[in-house]
């Protein structure tokens, strides 16, 4: 069925441009290391195998990289990479070369890269080495550190299309503020990563390169919309990644790939100079933030970006709040929310949150409070979720459709799902304002009811209903999008647990009857959709939420929790 803006004949005219765009990527990797490319093509299974089996991506790094490269990409933290350049043990060029090789392997496994920047990265690394040699000083806290960037963030003199085919000729005149800041602090940007069509899926699938795979289980989704970042960082193809989030787009990918991710309070990290279909939409504000292999490196990123990058000097919308030292009480009151009462999580997520609650309850630094009887009702949660979805599409999708129509590109299933949020209706200014008022009331209510009256410091919840989704089936955003609506900061962290096909096979005895629960748990014919076997190897990660502008405290608490769970660097 042809959908709205689809025009197969028109799209066919864009295909040569897409092919040329992708050929540049192939040419770059072959020019850099033709032998590695040949080995990848020989050793790594076909797309058919990767898409149908629970393959662990990191296994291929062990087989394809040298011992030295493995040490660089697997063992050294960001701080250690910087320190080893100061001591002369490593050069920026050596680090860049190792990560580029890992990035090539990772792309054959997960299909995460939209654009490589290999010549630019190597030239930048040479310049950094010369600077250190000539001055004896680092450029900044990211000196020589390979950082991957979500492609929607503009990069000067490079095509930035944000997965809209109609933007294939859009060459950015300047980089995004975040890209500029990272590079001024010494980062080496070697790859720009994929995002889904419209940048509004909790999955990563577009008409440029197809679908991106999960590095922990290639048949599963890497999440979205920053799924290219989770695949890249999860494959150790960058030291840390930079993504964006308007409904779960950092947190779901981080959770699905066994990583740490932060959704900061809005306006702490700059959004300036990027491409999206959300232009002018101020009801649910997007954020940017890192996906990392450890909570310490996430903390390092935030401190360096804010305190030395100072985004407020380049973006008038950025709030001048430096990254401060955390301020946690001696005993942390943490609310545990096993379900949001709207959509029931899958068994492995329920097991994970019970496990973490049990661990915390045995530590004197935590006072664990069960929120099951104190949370919003099913009806109240449905009202908040309906409001969130309607705000995403309150212009009747006019901006999104105006970006899709000029190419006639095929509309993917999860794009249709998104475009139908809130019925895809055009709302009046009055209606939009009333939904904003409902949003603001919820923001105040959460502060008063949970953080003030119950005296909570933190709230622990699922990140998603599933540990990682089946590709094309990430339907429910509520566990993450609620916090975008009310703008409270979150950190997603691995629990150290994985989905167990046998243990996590039992379907709950009672399920809700609302439309969102049905979409997650049932097939169209009324049969149960959930099949435990589909989630083999999927990691279990949870979401920690704190007070607004107390991002530092959420990160600090995550450090304590990670230590208790014995979760170190992934």
C-alpha atoms as one frame of an Amber mdcrd trajectory, in Angstrom:
protein
   0.000   0.000   0.000   1.362   3.414  -0.983   1.377   5.789   1.973   0.850
   9.531   1.722   4.163  10.879   0.456   5.468   7.701  -1.191   6.335   7.976
  -4.867   8.316   4.972  -6.182   9.153   6.629  -9.505  10.481   9.734  -7.791
  12.443   7.718  -5.229  14.113   5.749  -8.024  15.726   8.992  -9.204  17.405
   9.369  -5.811  18.836   5.851  -5.771  22.008   6.708  -7.748  22.788   9.431
  -5.212  22.280   7.005  -2.324  24.515   4.475  -4.061  27.253   7.067  -4.604
  26.981   8.171  -0.964  27.415   4.591   0.258  30.214   3.877  -2.236  32.294
   6.642  -0.654  32.126   4.725   2.614  33.262   1.528   0.914  36.071   3.343
  -0.900  37.341   4.865   2.351  37.612   1.578   4.227  39.276  -0.194   1.306
  41.784   2.619   0.893  42.558   2.480   4.609  43.000  -1.290   4.996  42.106
  -3.506   2.035  43.431  -6.622   3.790  41.136  -6.089   6.757  38.181  -5.592
   4.436  38.957  -8.872   2.688  39.217 -10.695   6.013  35.916  -9.214   7.186
  34.166 -10.299   4.022  35.583 -13.791   4.428  35.001 -14.281   8.167  31.857
 -12.345   9.113  28.583 -14.164   8.312  26.096 -12.953   5.741  23.376 -10.438
   6.572  20.885 -13.306   6.450  22.717 -15.135   9.235  23.332 -12.013  11.323
  19.683 -11.016  11.035  18.387 -14.403  12.136  20.818 -15.568  14.841  21.854
 -14.215  18.256  25.447 -13.441  17.265  27.755 -11.633  19.726  29.547  -8.964
  17.699  32.631  -8.526  19.858  33.790 -12.050  19.031  34.859 -10.813  15.590
  37.162  -8.142  17.003  39.181 -10.864  18.726  39.657 -12.630  15.417  40.356
  -9.629  13.196  42.369  -7.083  15.195  45.977  -7.212  16.343  46.876  -7.637
  20.010  47.892  -3.975  20.237  44.685  -2.737  18.591  42.606  -4.942  20.899
  44.379  -3.497  23.896  43.646   0.056  22.716  39.949  -0.430  21.942  39.087
  -2.965  24.657  41.146  -2.077  27.693  41.912   1.646  27.878  39.434   4.158
  29.256  39.207   7.670  27.869  41.434   8.965  30.676  43.983   6.217  30.040
  44.048   6.972  26.307  44.823  10.604  27.088  47.425   9.754  29.741  49.240
   7.324  27.454  49.671  10.063  24.883  51.195  12.340  27.509  53.602   9.578
  28.578  54.505   8.797  24.968  53.237   5.202  25.129  50.678   5.883  22.403
  50.137   8.495  19.717  46.830   9.939  18.565  47.456   8.358  15.161  47.923
   4.895  16.690  44.717   5.293  18.671  42.799   6.554  15.644  44.036   3.705
  13.467  43.020   1.091  16.035  39.546   2.530  16.426  39.078   2.910  12.678
  39.902  -0.771  12.226  37.430  -1.662  14.990  34.873   0.607  13.335  35.281
  -1.223  10.021  34.761  -4.621  11.659  31.813  -3.254  13.619  30.138  -1.982
  10.486  30.343  -5.372   8.780  28.687  -6.878  11.855  26.071  -4.275  12.792
  25.663  -1.964   9.763  25.763   1.145  11.928  27.828   3.667   9.889  26.325
   6.245   7.586  29.568   8.076   6.877  33.214   7.409   7.658  35.599  10.331
   8.157  38.829   8.339   7.867  41.076  10.843   6.015  39.870  13.686   8.233
  40.353  11.651  11.405  43.910  10.656  10.517  44.831  14.210   9.569  43.339
  15.465  12.813  45.248  12.835  14.815  48.529  13.873  13.133  47.830  17.482
  14.029  47.170  16.533  17.655  50.423  14.567  17.828  52.327  17.552  16.447
  50.680  19.894  18.947  51.620  17.655  21.879  55.177  17.246  20.588  55.669
  20.977  19.934  54.020  22.356  23.068  54.121  19.498  25.554  50.460  20.246
  26.268  47.154  18.566  25.445  44.568  20.333  23.307  41.930  19.329  25.825
  40.437  16.466  27.850  39.499  14.505  24.720  42.940  14.839  23.092  43.199
  12.018  20.534  40.044  10.248  21.749  37.910   8.761  18.931  34.291   9.833
  19.435  31.418   8.781  17.183  28.668  11.264  16.330  25.025  10.712  15.396
  24.748  11.767  11.762  21.890  14.244  12.250  24.404  16.589  13.914  25.847
  18.794  11.195  29.488  18.363  10.178  31.077  21.193   8.234  31.453  20.578
   4.483  29.847  17.130   4.726  26.412  15.930   3.663  24.019  15.856   6.617
  20.713  14.205   5.729  19.433  12.877   9.096  18.138   9.824   7.183  15.800
  11.939   5.030  16.537  10.964   1.424  15.469  14.413   0.199  18.453  15.873
   2.113  21.061  13.793   0.266  22.512  16.961  -1.273  22.466  18.984   1.948
  26.089  19.948   2.631  26.473  21.602   6.024  28.087  25.056   6.044  29.074
  24.639   9.685  29.235  21.872  12.272  26.829  21.509  15.143  27.902  23.239
  18.334  28.428  19.882  20.046  30.681  18.600  17.262  32.691  21.823  17.366
  33.052  21.634  21.145  34.194  18.015  21.110  36.780  18.715  18.422  38.022
  21.846  20.187  38.559  19.642  23.232  40.703  17.296  21.126  38.252  14.594
  20.014  38.880  12.706  16.780  35.605  12.188  14.908  36.074   9.142  12.682
  32.511   8.008  11.984  28.963   9.391  11.815  26.325   6.913  12.850  22.899
   5.895  11.668  19.479   6.957  12.857  16.004   5.851  11.662  13.775   7.473
   9.101  12.225  10.614  10.728  14.572  10.042  13.728  11.442   8.928  15.599
  11.741   5.162  16.094  13.050   3.296  19.134  14.868   1.320  16.446  17.341
   2.219  13.692  16.217   1.581  10.117  16.302   3.878   7.109  16.351   3.947
   3.303  20.090   4.677   3.077  21.590   1.528   4.607  18.656  -0.496   5.925
  18.578  -1.724   9.520  21.298  -1.548  12.144  21.911  -4.626  14.327  22.391
  -5.050  18.053  26.037  -5.807  18.946  25.000  -8.142  21.795  22.589 -10.164
  19.637  22.603  -9.249  15.976  19.084 -10.468  15.304  17.743  -7.882  17.756
  17.320  -4.114  17.445  20.053  -1.771  18.730  17.322   0.629  19.812  16.803
   4.075  18.416  16.964   6.659  17.390  20.630   6.664  18.471  20.974   2.982
  17.568  23.964   3.644  15.350  25.718   4.956  18.433  24.812   1.973  20.618
  26.034  -0.420  17.928  29.270   1.534  17.469  30.120   1.996  21.155  28.896
  -1.509  21.980  31.337  -2.896  19.390  34.212  -0.834  20.893  34.376   1.094
  17.616  34.535   4.443  19.409  35.694   5.358  22.890  32.356   7.071  23.561
  29.403   8.126  21.424  27.251  11.242  21.221  23.519  10.844  20.574  20.202
  12.624  21.029  16.944  11.810  22.814  13.375  13.096  22.525  11.500   9.966
  23.614  14.117   7.445  24.688  16.624   7.729  21.851  19.756   7.582  24.026
  18.345   5.440  26.809  16.745   2.614  24.798  19.881   2.110  22.637  22.114
   2.166  25.713  19.897  -0.385  27.454  19.632  -2.664  24.420  23.430  -2.741
  23.924  24.449  -3.087  27.594  25.793   0.458  27.870  25.430   3.501  30.093
  23.498   6.461  28.710  22.257   9.777  30.055  19.290  11.925  29.194  20.383
  15.207  30.789  17.996  17.920  31.881  17.128  19.986  28.804  19.337  22.825
  27.609  22.484  21.639  29.375  23.979  20.271  26.138  23.563  22.264  22.938
  21.218  21.150  20.144  22.252  23.941  17.786  22.936  23.117  14.127  21.314
  19.768  13.565  18.663  18.339  11.247  15.369  16.904  12.503  11.647  16.906
  11.850  11.028  18.524  15.221  11.958  22.046  14.202   9.894  24.615  16.089
   8.340  22.004  18.386   8.894  23.190  21.958   6.406  21.073  23.893   8.658
  18.020  24.259  12.233  19.246  23.986  15.048  17.018  22.722  18.416  16.623
  24.432  21.853  15.380  23.459  24.136  13.217  25.551  26.729  10.433  25.613
  26.504   6.645  25.428  29.424   5.067  27.277  30.935   1.756  28.329  31.324
   2.893  31.934  29.632   5.363  34.245  33.018   6.953  34.995  33.534   7.750
  31.309  30.017   9.160  31.043  30.841  11.394  34.009  34.162  12.377  32.393
  32.336  13.354  29.181  29.737  15.513  30.927  32.300  17.309  33.060  34.628
  18.000  30.124  31.858  19.047  27.720  30.228  21.462  30.160  33.111  22.802
  32.224  35.666  23.173  29.438  33.399  23.199  26.375  31.031  25.850  27.819
  28.203  25.415  25.259  26.469  28.575  26.515  29.244  30.581  24.881  28.084
  29.370  21.447  24.389  28.632  21.910  22.102  31.226  23.556  19.610  28.464
  24.434  22.161  26.551  26.530  21.891  27.229  30.256  25.228  28.193  31.897
  25.319  25.485  34.559  28.719  23.789  34.972  28.998  20.120  35.959  29.261
  20.262  39.737  30.342  17.830  42.426  27.456  15.521  43.423  25.481  16.068
  46.599  23.918  12.833  47.819  22.554  12.236  51.329  24.130   9.647  53.608
  21.040   7.483  53.112  19.515   7.629  49.640  15.732   7.249  49.399  15.068
   5.335  46.188  11.597   4.594  44.878  11.192   1.308  42.991   8.596   1.220
  40.208   8.309  -2.281  38.670   5.599  -1.193  36.196   4.091   2.115  35.071
   0.597   0.548  35.339  -0.024   1.112  31.628   2.129  -1.509  29.911   3.491
  -4.535  31.760   7.236  -5.167  31.236   8.439  -8.527  29.953   9.539 -11.074
  32.598  13.288 -10.434  32.335  12.815  -6.722  33.078  10.655  -7.525  36.099
  13.309  -9.978  37.297  16.003  -7.355  36.792  14.287  -4.637  38.785  13.509
  -7.045  41.627  17.141  -8.138  41.693  18.451  -4.580  41.893  15.876  -3.633
  44.540  16.955  -6.629  46.603  20.645  -5.699  46.332  19.964  -2.086  47.316
  17.745  -3.071  50.240  20.709  -4.869  51.833  22.987  -1.821  51.695  22.715
   0.758  54.510  23.271   3.605  52.043  19.833   2.997  50.492  16.286   3.157
  51.809  14.166   1.266  49.281  10.540   2.376  48.864   8.078   0.378  46.746
   6.058   2.783  44.574   3.610   0.161  43.287   0.713   1.540  45.320   1.720
   5.200  44.997   2.149   5.597  41.251  -0.305   6.959  38.718  -3.261   4.764
  37.788  -3.610   3.088  34.406  -6.057   5.819  33.324  -3.766   8.625  34.493
  -0.752   7.107  32.740  -2.752   6.656  29.553  -3.737  10.312  29.653  -0.099
  11.393  30.064   1.096   9.052  27.315  -1.673  10.146  24.946  -0.651  13.740
  25.615   3.007  13.006  24.861   2.180  11.281  21.570  -0.136  14.087  20.494
   2.517  16.697  21.234   5.009  14.876  18.992   2.618  15.165  16.041   0.668
  18.303  17.010   1.323  19.954  13.624  -0.415  17.049  11.876   3.072  15.850
  10.805   3.376  18.742   8.376   7.102  19.244   9.008   7.883  15.526   8.794
   5.867  15.054   5.617   7.481  18.116   4.024  10.865  16.426   4.548   9.734
  13.018   3.282   7.668  14.034   0.269  10.366  15.569  -2.006  12.085  12.175
  -2.397   9.006   9.955  -2.459  10.948   7.504  -0.277   9.200   4.382   1.054
   7.608   4.924   4.454   8.887   2.286   6.863   6.537   0.462   9.290   7.749
   2.220  12.443   7.527   5.557  10.642   3.864   4.844   9.977   3.518   3.902
  13.642   5.031   7.245  14.678   3.053   9.355  12.188  -0.126   7.924  13.672
   0.779   9.010  17.223  -2.214  10.911  18.606  -4.065  10.051  15.426  -1.674
  12.296  13.507  -4.119  15.150  14.067  -3.391  18.830  13.574  -3.984  20.613
  16.870  -5.036  24.200  17.314  -2.833  26.625  19.214  -5.333  26.436  22.051
  -5.201  22.620  22.108  -1.399  22.671  22.088  -1.376  25.110  25.003  -3.791
  22.963  27.011  -1.542  19.919  26.497   1.438  22.013  27.583  -0.487  22.940
  30.720  -1.129  19.255  31.410   2.598  18.588  30.934   3.531  21.347  33.375
   1.030  20.127  35.958   2.529  16.623  35.764   6.031  18.049  36.187   4.986
  19.844  39.382   2.978  16.877  40.641   5.969  14.536  40.317   8.150  16.972
  42.222   5.613  17.454  45.025   4.285  13.911  45.343   7.488  11.914  44.976
  10.502  14.121  45.569   8.971  16.327  48.275   6.203  14.422  50.053   7.817
  10.967  49.860  11.251  12.587  50.119  12.647  10.471  47.298  16.090  11.189
  45.922  15.779   8.793  42.981  13.247   6.651  41.133  14.225   3.298  39.587
  12.133   2.045  36.659  12.363  -0.137  33.567  13.880   1.507  30.502  11.679
  -0.437  28.125   9.164  -3.264  28.212  11.710  -5.631  26.604  15.430  -6.098
  27.273  15.996  -5.386  23.557  13.308  -5.276  20.904  12.686  -7.374  17.835
  13.557  -5.188  14.804  10.601  -3.107  13.680   8.580  -3.832  16.822   9.550
  -1.070  19.265   6.004   0.159  19.805   5.770   1.520  23.360   7.862   4.504
  24.437   6.187   5.270  27.773   8.946   4.219  30.162  11.294   6.770  28.628
   9.023   9.358  26.976   7.299  10.267  30.263  10.584  11.782  31.443  10.981
  13.722  28.189   7.519  15.165  28.748   8.218  16.337  32.309  11.981  16.852
  31.827  13.616  14.937  34.660  17.158  13.569  34.055  17.815   9.847  33.722
  20.769   7.493  33.558  20.413   4.018  32.048  22.761   1.367  33.417  23.434
  -2.366  32.857  22.443  -4.673  35.706  24.898  -7.424  34.801  21.973  -9.739
  34.014  20.814 -11.134  30.682  17.518 -12.460  29.418  17.142 -16.152  30.246
  15.090 -18.037  27.668  13.774 -20.555  30.227  13.498 -18.449  33.382  11.846
 -15.532  31.567   9.349 -17.545  29.530   6.221 -17.220  31.683   3.562 -14.710
  30.616   1.941 -12.749  33.516  -1.405 -14.127  34.619  -3.219 -10.832  34.168
  -2.602  -8.077  31.654  -4.210  -4.692  31.120  -6.838  -4.173  28.438  -5.666
  -0.801  27.104  -4.532  -0.432  23.481  -0.837   0.007  24.347  -0.696  -3.177
  26.430  -2.409  -5.072  23.632   0.065  -3.777  21.045   3.014  -4.974  23.128
   1.687  -8.331  24.324  -0.735  -9.556  21.648  -0.791 -10.316  17.942  -3.629
  -9.002  15.805  -5.408 -12.363  16.062  -5.439 -12.153  19.875  -2.678 -14.691
  20.470   0.238 -13.850  22.771   3.019 -12.083  20.869   5.725 -12.601  23.480
   8.172 -15.418  22.734  11.039 -15.704  25.212  13.312 -17.376  22.631  13.427
 -14.187  20.558  15.343 -12.290  23.252  18.337 -14.594  23.606  21.490 -12.736
  24.784  19.574  -9.496  25.398  21.040  -7.521  28.325  18.858  -6.245  31.160
  19.300  -2.541  31.891  17.302  -0.163  34.071  16.632   3.568  34.295  17.443
   5.833  37.247  15.688   9.218  37.489  16.493  12.192  39.687  15.457  15.777
  40.304  15.710  18.363  37.528  19.196  19.831  37.133  20.530  17.228  39.547
  22.040  15.155  36.746  25.323  14.916  38.663  23.584  13.195  41.573  21.961
  10.618  39.293  25.369   9.817  37.800  26.956   9.578  41.265  24.205   7.258
  42.501  24.637   5.108  39.397  28.309   4.694  40.319  27.327   3.345  43.739
  24.682   1.029  42.293  27.058  -0.260  39.616  29.637  -1.094  42.280  27.036
  -2.986  44.304  26.021  -4.926  41.180  29.690  -5.506  40.289  29.087  -3.915
  36.883  32.262  -2.259  35.679  33.179  -1.379  32.114  31.246  -3.239  29.412
